[in-house]
Amino acid sequence: MANYKHLPARIVYNWADIYSQQLKSGENYGQLKPTYAIWLLAENFIPVDKRVQPPLQTARRPRPHV
């Protein structure tokens, strides 16, 4: 875990860089679109506590009517 000490700051920095590239100087903030950062790591970033089992959650969106 020591190798990832500064990873949270790097994640936020990289996300902010991507997010800020949507606008040019003087443009309205209302034009910003949601931005997501997905990081794939070779090992667990958050230590796993085997005593706790998080509940499985899935996103459920209403299906559009065709």
C-alpha positions, 0 to 999 in steps of 0.5 A: 500500500505504501506505493500508492500513498499519493495515488488519490491526489493523482486520481483527482488531478487527472480527473480535474484535467480531463474535466477542465478540457471541456471548456475554453476561457470565457465559456459557461460552466453550464456546458460541462458534462459529467466526467468519470475516471476509471482506474484499473490497478494490479492490486487492491487499493483499499485494504479488504476487511474479511469480517465485512461483506459489502452488499451487492448493489446494481444500478437500475435505470427505467427502460425507455418505452419503445 
